[in-house]
C-alpha cells in the first residue's frame, strides 16, 4: 500500500517501489503535458479509459476538464518533475445533484505500483469535500485492474451496457 499524505496543498504518494509522486489540481497550462501523457499511454490504456480510440484531448475538452465549474481534474507527476505528468484523475459533476463521475488515466509504465488505488481514494476524498454523496464510474468489464481498485472503495454495479459496467461508490 502506498504511503500518502498532504503537503503544500498537493497530495503526496510514495509508491510500492519507493518512488515519490505529487498530485495537484490541474491548471489550463497543463494541456501540453497532459497531451504528452496521452501519447505515452498505449491505445489499449486509452481505450479502457475513454471506451474509444481517443488519442488525446482537444483544447476545448481540456478547458472543460480543467474548469472548476465542471468538476476537479488532478494531475500527478513524479516528485521534482512537475512538467512530466504521469496520471490524470477526474472528479466531474453530473446532471444529478451530489453524484460525481470518476475517471483515471495512468501512464502504462506507472501502472501496477499502487498509484491507481491511491488516486481513487484521494478522488473519493475530493468528491466528499465537493459535496458529492456518491461517485459513478463507467468501466469496461475487461478492465480488471480498475475494477480491483474500485472494489477497494466498495463500488457496486448499478447497470451494464454490453461489456461496460456502471459502478457506484457511496461516499
Secondary structure, DSSP 4 states (H G I P E B T S, - for coil): --EEEEETTEEEEE-TTS-EEEEEE--GGGHHHHHHHHHHS-HHHHHHHHSS---S--HHHHHHHT-GGGEEEEEEEETT-TT-EEEEEEEEE-SSTTEEEEEEEE-GGGTTSSHHHHHHHHHHHHHHHTT-SEEEEEEETT-HHHHHHHHTTT-EEEEEETTEEEEEEE-
